[in-house]
Amino acid sequence: MNDAQTAANELIIKDFELASTEGGAPSEAEIFQALCDRISWLIEHNMEYLLSLLYRNDVSETKIHDALSPGNPDPANIALAKLVMDRQRQRLATKKFYGSQPSEGVDEELRW
């Protein structure tokens, strides 16, 4: 697993309050399963909090709507977990790409 994937997994574990596993870093499949279980529980017990988490993770509202629609071939918890995993990968790829861009020509006070 590369550093970007590890960072994405750590964010998902933290944001969705997934239980940590003993004996090292969990695999992507283990994280996905734990995320599916957590989302399933949230759908039944605290949908507002789940929607808040999805919003904070910058998951597209349109994609959420599609994932929750009866016409979706995947169960809602699996569809939403896929969206979360994909979005975290996208966010980190963007951060990596733009974080490595030279900041020449930018005022010193505005650099990060």
C-alpha positions in Angstrom: 0.0 0.0 0.0 1.4 3.4 -0.9 1.6 6.5 1.3 -1.4 8.2 -0.3 -3.6 5.1 0.2 -2.4 4.8 3.8 -3.2 8.4 4.4 -6.6 8.0 2.8 -7.3 5.0 5.0 -6.2 6.8 8.1 -8.6 9.7 7.3 -11.5 7.3 6.8 -10.8 5.5 10.1 -10.6 8.8 12.0 -13.6 10.5 10.3 -16.0 7.5 10.6 -14.7 6.4 14.0 -13.8 2.9 12.8 -12.4 0.5 15.4 -8.7 0.1 15.1 -7.4 -3.4 14.5 -4.7 -5.2 16.5 -1.4 -6.0 14.9 -0.7 -3.3 12.4 -2.5 -1.4 9.7 -5.7 -2.9 8.4 -6.0 -3.8 4.7 -8.1 -1.8 2.3 -10.6 -4.6 2.2 -10.9 -4.6 6.0 -11.4 -0.8 6.1 -14.0 -1.1 3.4 -15.9 -3.7 5.3 -15.7 -1.7 8.5 -16.9 1.4 6.7 -19.8 -0.5 5.1 -20.8 -1.8 8.6 -20.5 1.7 10.1 -22.5 3.3 7.3 -25.2 0.7 7.7 -25.5 1.4 11.4 -25.6 5.1 10.7 -28.3 4.7 8.1 -30.5 3.0 10.6 -29.7 5.0 13.7 -28.3 8.5 12.8 -28.9 9.4 9.2 -28.3 13.1 9.9 -24.9 12.4 11.3 -24.0 10.2 8.3 -25.0 13.0 5.9 -22.9 15.4 7.9 -19.9 13.1 7.6 -20.4 12.7 3.9 -20.6 16.5 3.5 -17.5 17.0 5.5 -15.7 14.4 3.4 -16.8 16.4 0.3 -18.8 13.6 -1.3 -21.0 14.9 -4.1 -24.6 15.4 -3.1 -25.7 14.1 -6.5 -23.7 10.9 -6.0 -25.1 10.4 -2.5 -28.6 10.8 -3.9 -27.9 8.2 -6.6 -26.3 5.8 -4.0 -29.5 6.0 -1.9 -31.9 5.6 -4.7 -33.8 2.3 -5.0 -32.5 1.9 -8.6 -28.9 1.6 -7.5 -27.6 -2.0 -7.9 -25.6 -1.9 -4.7 -27.1 -1.7 -1.2 -26.9 1.9 0.1 -24.2 1.2 2.7 -21.9 -0.3 0.0 -22.6 2.4 -2.5 -21.8 5.1 0.0 -18.7 3.4 1.2 -17.4 3.2 -2.3 -18.1 7.0 -2.7 -16.2 7.7 0.5 -13.2 5.6 -0.5 -13.1 7.1 -4.0 -13.4 10.7 -2.7 -10.6 10.3 -0.2 -8.3 8.9 -3.0 -9.2 11.9 -5.2 -8.6 14.4 -2.4 -5.2 13.0 -1.6 -4.2 12.8 -5.3 -5.2 16.5 -5.7 -3.3 17.5 -2.6 -0.3 15.6 -3.7 -0.4 17.2 -7.2 -0.9 20.7 -6.1 1.3 20.4 -3.1 4.2 19.6 -5.3 3.7 22.6 -7.6 6.4 25.3 -7.4 5.1 28.5 -5.8 7.5 30.9 -7.6 5.9 34.2 -8.4 3.6 33.9 -5.4 3.9 36.5 -2.7 5.9 35.1 0.2 3.0 35.6 2.6 0.6 33.6 0.5 2.9 30.4 0.2 2.1 27.3 2.1 
